Amino acid sequence: MMPRKYFTVEQANRLIPIVETEIAELKKIQNEFDEKWSAYHQVKENHQQHVQTETESMFKLECQLEFIELQAQLHVKNIQDTGAQLKGIEPGLVDFPSFKEKEEILLCWREGEKEITFYHNKKDGFAGRKPLF
C-alpha cells in the first residue's frame, strides 16, 4: 500500500481538472454499463423463455460488461494514484487528506465546485462539511 499523501488546498485545487475529467469518463462508462446490463438481462430472459440458444450473444455481452468494468477500475485508479479519495461519481465527490491546525482532515470537493472551500473530519463525512475559511 502506498504511503498516504497529504495536500495543501492549492495542491488539491490543481488536481480538480484531472479529477473532473476522470469522473466524466466514469459517468460515460456507467451509462454504457447500464445499457449493456439491460441488454444482457433482456437476452437472458429471452434465453429462458425460448429454447433457441442465445448463448453466443450472452457471452459477448458478458465480455463487454467485464471490459467496461476494467475501464472503470482504470479511471478510479487514476484518481487514487494522485492520493485523492473518490467518494462518488453521481455527483462527483472527492476527498483530499490534509491537516488543519495539526488535526487530520479531508478537503472536500463536490462536482460543480471550481475550487475547494469545504472540509470535514474523517468520521463526519460529507454531511459534516464545514467552510474552510
Secondary structure as the mmCIF struct_conf table of DSSP 4:
data_model
#
loop_
_struct_conf.conf_type_id
_struct_conf.id
_struct_conf.beg_label_comp_id
_struct_conf.beg_label_asym_id
_struct_conf.beg_label_seq_id
_struct_conf.end_label_comp_id
_struct_conf.end_label_asym_id
_struct_conf.end_label_seq_id
HELX_LH_PP_P HELX_LH_PP_P1 MET A 2 LYS A 5
HELX_RH_AL_P HELX_RH_AL_P1 VAL A 9 GLN A 49
BEND BEND1 HIS A 50 GLN A 52
HELX_RH_AL_P HELX_RH_AL_P2 THR A 55 ASP A 81
TURN_TY1_P TURN_TY1_P1 THR A 82 GLY A 83
STRN STRN1 GLN A 85 ILE A 89
TURN_TY1_P TURN_TY1_P2 GLU A 90 PRO A 91
STRN STRN2 GLY A 92 LYS A 100
TURN_TY1_P TURN_TY1_P3 GLU A 101 LYS A 102
STRN STRN3 GLU A 103 ARG A 110
TURN_TY1_P TURN_TY1_P4 GLU A 111 GLY A 112
BEND BEND2 LYS A 114 GLU A 115
STRN STRN4 PHE A 118 HIS A 120
TURN_TY1_P TURN_TY1_P5 LYS A 122 ASP A 124
HELX_RH_3T_P HELX_RH_3T_P1 PHE A 126 GLY A 128
STRN STRN5 LYS A 130 PRO A 131
#
